[in-house]
């Protein structure tokens, strides 16, 4: 059976606002030395918010940023799935939000 990927609408239905997520992402950056890896939740939420921004304006340059952030998360998670990185972010974001 093929993997079921949530749509963006399903994945982000109950997500905090984009501004709230950007604020959340900025907090650890002020107290963390440069080049320090943060936890997986940080990279997942960053990839998700960039995906949401890119979805809002597909012609903007943020689609490249969204793809790069999603690919980084995919590389962090062993074993890496073979799929579209942004679909993976949506799946993982949905899973994380429903299993809290």
N, CA, C and O atoms as CSV, one atom per row, in Angstrom:
chain,resi,resn,atom,element,x,y,z
A,1,UNK,N,N,0.850,-1.197,0.000
A,1,UNK,CA,C,0.000,0.000,0.000
A,1,UNK,C,C,0.884,1.245,0.000
A,1,UNK,O,O,1.794,1.347,0.823
A,2,UNK,N,N,0.637,2.189,-0.899
A,2,UNK,CA,C,1.476,3.383,-0.956
A,2,UNK,C,C,1.312,4.238,0.296
A,2,UNK,O,O,0.268,4.231,0.948
A,3,UNK,N,N,2.376,4.973,0.609
A,3,UNK,CA,C,2.379,5.878,1.759
A,3,UNK,C,C,1.316,6.955,1.573
A,3,UNK,O,O,1.166,7.506,0.482
A,4,UNK,N,N,0.593,7.247,2.625
A,4,UNK,CA,C,-0.408,8.309,2.582
A,4,UNK,C,C,0.232,9.615,3.060
A,4,UNK,O,O,0.709,9.710,4.191
A,5,UNK,N,N,0.235,10.593,2.200
A,5,UNK,CA,C,0.817,11.889,2.546
A,5,UNK,C,C,-0.307,12.875,2.821
A,5,UNK,O,O,-1.218,13.009,2.004
A,6,UNK,N,N,-0.264,13.568,3.958
A,6,UNK,CA,C,-1.318,14.553,4.218
A,6,UNK,C,C,-1.199,15.733,3.259
A,6,UNK,O,O,-0.105,16.105,2.834
A,7,UNK,N,N,-2.329,16.297,2.937
A,7,UNK,CA,C,-2.321,17.526,2.142
A,7,UNK,C,C,-1.822,18.655,3.035
A,7,UNK,O,O,-1.823,18.513,4.258
A,8,UNK,N,N,-1.398,19.763,2.457
A,8,UNK,CA,C,-1.013,20.900,3.294
A,8,UNK,C,C,-2.148,21.334,4.219
A,8,UNK,O,O,-1.911,21.698,5.371
A,9,UNK,N,N,-3.365,21.294,3.719
A,9,UNK,CA,C,-4.512,21.705,4.536
A,9,UNK,C,C,-4.679,20.784,5.741
A,9,UNK,O,O,-4.991,21.245,6.839
A,10,UNK,N,N,-4.473,19.490,5.540
A,10,UNK,CA,C,-4.564,18.540,6.648
A,10,UNK,C,C,-3.400,18.731,7.622
A,10,UNK,O,O,-3.595,18.747,8.837
A,11,UNK,N,N,-2.225,18.871,7.094
A,11,UNK,CA,C,-1.035,18.972,7.944
A,11,UNK,C,C,-1.040,20.217,8.817
A,11,UNK,O,O,-0.632,20.172,9.978
A,12,UNK,N,N,-1.498,21.317,8.260
A,12,UNK,CA,C,-1.379,22.593,8.969
A,12,UNK,C,C,-2.716,23.133,9.487
A,12,UNK,O,O,-2.817,24.305,9.846
A,13,UNK,N,N,-3.732,22.282,9.523
A,13,UNK,CA,C,-5.074,22.719,9.927
A,13,UNK,C,C,-5.087,23.392,11.299
A,13,UNK,O,O,-5.750,24.416,11.466
A,14,UNK,N,N,-4.387,22.855,12.265
A,14,UNK,CA,C,-4.411,23.412,13.624
A,14,UNK,C,C,-3.065,23.982,14.033
A,14,UNK,O,O,-2.763,24.092,15.221
A,15,UNK,N,N,-2.268,24.339,13.057
A,15,UNK,CA,C,-0.939,24.887,13.341
A,15,UNK,C,C,-1.048,26.301,13.904
A,15,UNK,O,O,-1.977,27.042,13.581
A,16,UNK,N,N,-0.081,26.665,14.752
A,16,UNK,CA,C,-0.028,28.063,15.204
A,16,UNK,C,C,0.171,28.989,14.004
A,16,UNK,O,O,0.566,28.539,12.929
A,17,UNK,N,N,-0.096,30.246,14.182
A,17,UNK,CA,C,0.079,31.196,13.082
A,17,UNK,C,C,1.541,31.223,12.638
A,17,UNK,O,O,2.443,30.870,13.398
A,18,UNK,N,N,1.752,31.641,11.413
A,18,UNK,CA,C,3.114,31.735,10.881
A,18,UNK,C,C,3.942,32.695,11.729
A,18,UNK,O,O,5.104,32.412,12.022
A,19,UNK,N,N,3.368,33.811,12.121
A,19,UNK,CA,C,4.113,34.770,12.951
A,19,UNK,C,C,4.478,34.179,14.304
A,19,UNK,O,O,5.573,34.417,14.813
A,20,UNK,N,N,3.576,33.419,14.879
A,20,UNK,CA,C,3.853,32.764,16.154
A,20,UNK,C,C,5.003,31.766,16.002
A,20,UNK,O,O,5.869,31.683,16.873
A,21,UNK,N,N,5.015,31.016,14.909
A,21,UNK,CA,C,6.081,30.049,14.679
A,21,UNK,C,C,7.425,30.744,14.445
A,21,UNK,O,O,8.456,30.274,14.925
A,22,UNK,N,N,7.418,31.843,13.721
A,22,UNK,CA,C,8.662,32.593,13.501
A,22,UNK,C,C,9.195,33.112,14.825
A,22,UNK,O,O,10.400,33.066,15.071
A,23,UNK,N,N,8.309,33.605,15.676
A,23,UNK,CA,C,8.711,34.068,17.004
A,23,UNK,C,C,9.307,32.921,17.811
A,23,UNK,O,O,10.336,33.095,18.463
A,24,UNK,N,N,8.671,31.749,17.775
A,24,UNK,CA,C,9.168,30.582,18.499
A,24,UNK,C,C,10.553,30.182,17.986
A,24,UNK,O,O,11.432,29.833,18.773
A,25,UNK,N,N,10.743,30.234,16.673
A,25,UNK,CA,C,12.024,29.853,16.079
A,25,UNK,C,C,13.144,30.822,16.445
A,25,UNK,O,O,14.300,30.412,16.552
A,26,UNK,N,N,12.825,32.084,16.636
A,26,UNK,CA,C,13.858,33.085,16.920
A,26,UNK,C,C,14.401,32.975,18.344
A,26,UNK,O,O,15.554,33.328,18.590
A,27,UNK,N,N,13.596,32.496,19.274
A,27,UNK,CA,C,14.023,32.449,20.683
A,27,UNK,C,C,15.309,31.670,20.922
A,27,UNK,O,O,16.227,32.213,21.536
A,28,UNK,N,N,15.422,30.418,20.463
A,28,UNK,CA,C,16.671,29.705,20.762
A,28,UNK,C,C,17.885,30.285,20.048
A,28,UNK,O,O,19.015,30.066,20.483
A,29,UNK,N,N,17.676,31.008,18.977
A,29,UNK,CA,C,18.802,31.550,18.221
A,29,UNK,C,C,19.519,32.650,18.991
A,29,UNK,O,O,20.714,32.867,18.789
A,30,UNK,N,N,18.811,33.340,19.863
A,30,UNK,CA,C,19.438,34.420,20.624
A,30,UNK,C,C,20.307,33.888,21.757
A,30,UNK,O,O,21.185,34.601,22.242
A,31,UNK,N,N,20.079,32.649,22.189
A,31,UNK,CA,C,20.818,32.091,23.323
A,31,UNK,C,C,21.726,30.926,22.930
A,31,UNK,O,O,22.318,30.290,23.803
A,32,UNK,N,N,21.846,30.638,21.652
A,32,UNK,CA,C,22.613,29.486,21.201
A,32,UNK,C,C,23.812,29.953,20.392
A,32,UNK,O,O,23.667,30.781,19.492
A,33,UNK,N,N,25.001,29.430,20.702
A,33,UNK,CA,C,26.176,29.800,19.902
A,33,UNK,C,C,26.001,29.402,18.436
A,33,UNK,O,O,25.289,28.450,18.119
A,34,UNK,N,N,26.648,30.132,17.569
A,34,UNK,CA,C,26.590,29.825,16.133
A,34,UNK,C,C,27.058,28.399,15.874
A,34,UNK,O,O,27.897,27.868,16.601
A,35,UNK,N,N,26.515,27.795,14.845
A,35,UNK,CA,C,26.864,26.455,14.381
A,35,UNK,C,C,26.495,25.355,15.372
A,35,UNK,O,O,27.026,24.247,15.291
A,36,UNK,N,N,25.597,25.647,16.300
A,36,UNK,CA,C,25.118,24.637,17.232
A,36,UNK,C,C,23.866,23.994,16.651
A,36,UNK,O,O,22.925,24.690,16.270
A,37,UNK,N,N,23.856,22.657,16.584
A,37,UNK,CA,C,22.658,21.965,16.131
A,37,UNK,C,C,21.593,22.049,17.209
A,37,UNK,O,O,21.874,21.858,18.392
A,38,UNK,N,N,20.389,22.332,16.796
A,38,UNK,CA,C,19.266,22.383,17.725
A,38,UNK,C,C,18.518,21.054,17.645
A,38,UNK,O,O,18.893,20.176,16.869
A,39,UNK,N,N,17.466,20.906,18.443
A,39,UNK,CA,C,16.747,19.635,18.446
A,39,UNK,C,C,15.883,19.480,17.199
A,39,UNK,O,O,15.639,20.436,16.463
A,40,UNK,N,N,15.434,18.261,16.987
A,40,UNK,CA,C,14.650,17.923,15.800
A,40,UNK,C,C,13.385,18.760,15.697
A,40,UNK,O,O,13.005,19.171,14.601
A,41,UNK,N,N,12.726,19.019,16.828
A,41,UNK,CA,C,11.492,19.805,16.796
A,41,UNK,C,C,11.733,21.162,16.154
A,41,UNK,O,O,10.895,21.640,15.390
A,42,UNK,N,N,12.862,21.788,16.450
A,42,UNK,CA,C,13.173,23.089,15.863
A,42,UNK,C,C,13.213,22.994,14.338
A,42,UNK,O,O,12.603,23.806,13.643
A,43,UNK,N,N,13.932,22.002,13.826
A,43,UNK,CA,C,14.079,21.880,12.370
A,43,UNK,C,C,12.779,21.459,11.690
A,43,UNK,O,O,12.513,21.856,10.555
A,44,UNK,N,N,11.976,20.665,12.373
A,44,UNK,CA,C,10.670,20.292,11.832
A,44,UNK,C,C,9.765,21.510,11.746
A,44,UNK,O,O,9.145,21.752,10.711
A,45,UNK,N,N,9.685,22.275,12.824
A,45,UNK,CA,C,8.808,23.456,12.816
A,45,UNK,C,C,9.311,24.512,11.841
A,45,UNK,O,O,8.515,25.205,11.208
A,46,UNK,N,N,10.629,24.638,11.720
A,46,UNK,CA,C,11.193,25.588,10.744
A,46,UNK,C,C,10.817,25.162,9.326
A,46,UNK,O,O,10.375,25.987,8.527
A,47,UNK,N,N,10.990,23.881,9.013
A,47,UNK,CA,C,10.644,23.388,7.676
A,47,UNK,C,C,9.150,23.562,7.413
A,47,UNK,O,O,8.747,23.920,6.306
A,48,UNK,N,N,8.338,23.309,8.423
A,48,UNK,CA,C,6.882,23.441,8.261
A,48,UNK,C,C,6.484,24.893,8.019
A,48,UNK,O,O,5.648,25.164,7.156
A,49,UNK,N,N,7.059,25.818,8.756
A,49,UNK,CA,C,6.668,27.223,8.556
A,49,UNK,C,C,7.160,27.723,7.199
A,49,UNK,O,O,6.461,28.497,6.544
A,50,UNK,N,N,8.335,27.301,6.769
A,50,UNK,CA,C,8.809,27.703,5.440
A,50,UNK,C,C,7.947,27.076,4.344
A,50,UNK,O,O,7.707,27.696,3.308
A,51,UNK,N,N,7.484,25.852,4.574
A,51,UNK,CA,C,6.570,25.209,3.630
A,51,UNK,C,C,5.272,26.010,3.548
A,51,UNK,O,O,4.765,26.259,2.454
A,52,UNK,N,N,4.744,26.404,4.676
A,52,UNK,CA,C,3.494,27.178,4.692
A,52,UNK,C,C,3.655,28.519,3.983
A,52,UNK,O,O,2.760,28.949,3.255
A,53,UNK,N,N,4.782,29.175,4.190
A,53,UNK,CA,C,5.041,30.454,3.525
A,53,UNK,C,C,5.143,30.230,2.013
A,53,UNK,O,O,4.585,31.002,1.232
A,54,UNK,N,N,5.848,29.187,1.605
A,54,UNK,CA,C,6.003,28.884,0.179
A,54,UNK,C,C,4.662,28.520,-0.457
A,54,UNK,O,O,4.406,28.876,-1.607
A,55,UNK,N,N,3.814,27.821,0.275
A,55,UNK,CA,C,2.488,27.476,-0.253
A,55,UNK,C,C,1.638,28.716,-0.490
A,55,UNK,O,O,0.837,28.763,-1.424
A,56,UNK,N,N,1.818,29.720,0.365
A,56,UNK,CA,C,1.034,30.949,0.245
A,56,UNK,C,C,1.422,31.748,-0.997
A,56,UNK,O,O,0.591,32.457,-1.564
A,57,UNK,N,N,2.683,31.636,-1.422
A,57,UNK,CA,C,3.150,32.359,-2.606
A,57,UNK,C,C,4.154,31.495,-3.360
A,57,UNK,O,O,5.362,31.665,-3.199
A,58,UNK,N,N,3.663,30.568,-4.182
A,58,UNK,CA,C,4.549,29.627,-4.866
A,58,UNK,C,C,5.555,30.266,-5.817
A,58,UNK,O,O,6.553,29.635,-6.164
A,59,UNK,N,N,5.313,31.502,-6.244
A,59,UNK,CA,C,6.237,32.161,-7.159
A,59,UNK,C,C,7.372,32.865,-6.433
A,59,UNK,O,O,8.318,33.330,-7.067
A,60,UNK,N,N,7.288,32.946,-5.119
A,60,UNK,CA,C,8.311,33.595,-4.309
A,60,UNK,C,C,9.537,32.689,-4.197
A,60,UNK,O,O,9.447,31.486,-4.443
A,61,UNK,N,N,10.658,33.257,-3.834
A,61,UNK,CA,C,11.890,32.484,-3.659
A,61,UNK,C,C,11.846,31.565,-2.449
A,61,UNK,O,O,12.757,30.757,-2.269
A,62,UNK,N,N,10.819,31.660,-1.615
A,62,UNK,CA,C,10.763,30.831,-0.412
A,62,UNK,C,C,10.592,29.350,-0.721
A,62,UNK,O,O,10.831,28.520,0.156
A,63,UNK,N,N,10.191,28.992,-1.925
A,63,UNK,CA,C,10.074,27.564,-2.244
A,63,UNK,C,C,11.436,26.881,-2.174
A,63,UNK,O,O,11.522,25.724,-1.764
A,64,UNK,N,N,12.488,27.570,-2.560
A,64,UNK,CA,C,13.840,27.019,-2.456
A,64,UNK,C,C,14.222,26.843,-0.996
A,64,UNK,O,O,14.793,25.818,-0.624
A,65,UNK,N,N,13.914,27.832,-0.164
A,65,UNK,CA,C,14.202,27.740,1.272
A,65,UNK,C,C,13.395,26.614,1.912
A,65,UNK,O,O,13.914,25.876,2.749
A,66,UNK,N,N,12.139,26.482,1.527
A,66,UNK,CA,C,11.284,25.426,2.076
A,66,UNK,C,C,11.839,24.055,1.707
A,66,UNK,O,O,11.879,23.150,2.541
A,67,UNK,N,N,12.264,23.905,0.468
A,67,UNK,CA,C,12.818,22.620,0.034
A,67,UNK,C,C,14.125,22.313,0.776
A,67,UNK,O,O,14.347,21.175,1.190
A,68,UNK,N,N,14.976,23.308,0.942
A,68,UNK,CA,C,16.257,23.105,1.630
A,68,UNK,C,C,16.032,22.720,3.094
A,68,UNK,O,O,16.692,21.812,3.600
A,69,UNK,N,N,15.121,23.390,3.770
A,69,UNK,CA,C,14.835,23.063,5.171
A,69,UNK,C,C,14.236,21.668,5.291
A,69,UNK,O,O,14.553,20.932,6.226
A,70,UNK,N,N,13.375,21.305,4.353
A,70,UNK,CA,C,12.767,19.968,4.362
A,70,UNK,C,C,13.822,18.899,4.087
A,70,UNK,O,O,13.816,17.847,4.726
A,71,UNK,N,N,14.716,19.153,3.152
A,71,UNK,CA,C,15.775,18.192,2.841
A,71,UNK,C,C,16.710,18.009,4.032
A,71,UNK,O,O,17.189,16.902,4.277
A,72,UNK,N,N,16.971,19.079,4.771
A,72,UNK,CA,C,17.814,18.983,5.967
A,72,UNK,C,C,17.155,18.076,6.999
A,72,UNK,O,O,17.818,17.219,7.584
A,73,UNK,N,N,15.867,18.255,7.224
A,73,UNK,CA,C,15.149,17.405,8.171
A,73,UNK,C,C,15.168,15.953,7.702
A,73,UNK,O,O,15.400,15.044,8.499
A,74,UNK,N,N,14.933,15.745,6.450
A,74,UNK,CA,C,14.935,14.387,5.893
A,74,UNK,C,C,16.291,13.723,6.109
A,74,UNK,O,O,16.359,12.533,6.418
A,75,UNK,N,N,17.367,14.485,5.948
A,75,UNK,CA,C,18.711,13.958,6.170
A,75,UNK,C,C,18.981,13.648,7.640
A,75,UNK,O,O,19.785,12.769,7.949
A,76,UNK,N,N,18.318,14.361,8.548
A,76,UNK,CA,C,18.502,14.138,9.984
A,76,UNK,C,C,17.867,12.838,10.459
A,76,UNK,O,O,18.340,12.232,11.421
A,77,UNK,N,N,16.815,12.411,9.802
A,77,UNK,CA,C,15.998,11.298,10.265
A,77,UNK,C,C,16.424,9.975,9.640
A,77,UNK,O,O,16.134,9.719,8.471
A,78,UNK,N,N,17.108,9.137,10.408
A,78,UNK,CA,C,17.453,7.828,9.857
A,78,UNK,C,C,16.318,6.843,10.087
A,78,UNK,O,O,15.655,6.966,11.117
A,79,UNK,N,N,16.041,5.899,9.240
A,79,UNK,CA,C,16.535,5.919,7.868
A,79,UNK,C,C,15.738,6.928,7.058
A,79,UNK,O,O,14.531,7.074,7.248
A,80,UNK,N,N,16.389,7.595,6.193
A,80,UNK,CA,C,15.731,8.629,5.404
A,80,UNK,C,C,14.722,8.013,4.442
A,80,UNK,O,O,14.993,7.000,3.797
A,81,UNK,N,N,13.588,8.626,4.362
A,81,UNK,CA,C,12.560,8.189,3.411
A,81,UNK,C,C,12.954,8.681,2.023
A,81,UNK,O,O,13.658,9.681,1.881
A,82,UNK,N,N,12.498,7.980,1.026
A,82,UNK,CA,C,12.733,8.430,-0.346
A,82,UNK,C,C,11.413,9.018,-0.819
A,82,UNK,O,O,10.485,8.298,-1.188
A,83,UNK,N,N,11.354,10.324,-0.800
A,83,UNK,CA,C,10.120,11.009,-1.147
A,83,UNK,C,C,10.419,12.488,-1.350
A,83,UNK,O,O,11.555,12.938,-1.202
A,84,UNK,N,N,9.392,13.218,-1.684
A,84,UNK,CA,C,9.506,14.675,-1.766
A,84,UNK,C,C,9.728,15.188,-0.344
A,84,UNK,O,O,8.911,14.911,0.534
A,85,UNK,N,N,10.812,15.928,-0.090
A,85,UNK,CA,C,11.094,16.387,1.269
A,85,UNK,C,C,9.955,17.189,1.908
A,85,UNK,O,O,9.716,17.072,3.110
A,86,UNK,N,N,9.261,17.994,1.119
A,86,UNK,CA,C,8.173,18.793,1.704
A,86,UNK,C,C,6.997,17.913,2.085
A,86,UNK,O,O,6.305,18.211,3.059
A,87,UNK,N,N,6.750,16.841,1.351
A,87,UNK,CA,C,5.700,15.895,1.744
A,87,UNK,C,C,6.085,15.227,3.058
A,87,UNK,O,O,5.235,14.999,3.920
A,88,UNK,N,N,7.365,14.916,3.205
A,88,UNK,CA,C,7.856,14.303,4.434
A,88,UNK,C,C,7.635,15.244,5.623
A,88,UNK,O,O,7.206,14.805,6.690
A,89,UNK,N,N,7.925,16.524,5.441
A,89,UNK,CA,C,7.704,17.505,6.511
A,89,UNK,C,C,6.242,17.518,6.920
A,89,UNK,O,O,5.932,17.517,8.112
A,90,UNK,N,N,5.347,17.530,5.957
A,90,UNK,CA,C,3.914,17.539,6.275
A,90,UNK,C,C,3.507,16.287,7.038
A,90,UNK,O,O,2.728,16.363,7.988
A,91,UNK,N,N,4.025,15.148,6.630
A,91,UNK,CA,C,3.711,13.895,7.324
A,91,UNK,C,C,4.233,13.942,8.763
A,91,UNK,O,O,3.510,13.609,9.701
A,92,UNK,N,N,5.472,14.351,8.927
A,92,UNK,CA,C,6.072,14.379,10.256
A,92,UNK,C,C,5.433,15.432,11.155
A,92,UNK,O,O,5.261,15.211,12.353
A,93,UNK,N,N,5.087,16.567,10.578
A,93,UNK,CA,C,4.421,17.631,11.343
A,93,UNK,C,C,3.055,17.137,11.823
A,93,UNK,O,O,2.683,17.347,12.977
A,94,UNK,N,N,2.323,16.487,10.940
A,94,UNK,CA,C,1.015,15.936,11.304
A,94,UNK,C,C,1.182,14.901,12.413
A,94,UNK,O,O,0.446,14.914,13.400
A,95,UNK,N,N,2.143,14.013,12.246
A,95,UNK,CA,C,2.381,12.975,13.248
A,95,UNK,C,C,2.733,13.596,14.607
A,95,UNK,O,O,2.203,13.182,15.638
A,96,UNK,N,N,3.609,14.570,14.603
A,96,UNK,CA,C,4.037,15.220,15.848
A,96,UNK,C,C,2.884,15.946,16.519
A,96,UNK,O,O,2.730,15.869,17.738
A,97,UNK,N,N,2.079,16.644,15.746
A,97,UNK,CA,C,0.955,17.410,16.319
A,97,UNK,C,C,-0.134,16.488,16.879
A,97,UNK,O,O,-0.797,16.846,17.852
A,98,UNK,N,N,-0.325,15.327,16.290
A,98,UNK,CA,C,-1.383,14.430,16.744
A,98,UNK,C,C,-0.931,13.513,17.879
A,98,UNK,O,O,-1.768,12.890,18.532
A,99,UNK,N,N,0.372,13.419,18.123
A,99,UNK,CA,C,0.877,12.532,19.170
A,99,UNK,C,C,1.500,13.291,20.335
A,99,UNK,O,O,2.405,12.786,20.999
A,100,UNK,N,N,1.025,14.478,20.577
A,100,UNK,CA,C,1.531,15.258,21.721
A,100,UNK,C,C,0.776,14.916,22.948
A,100,UNK,O,O,1.051,15.464,24.015
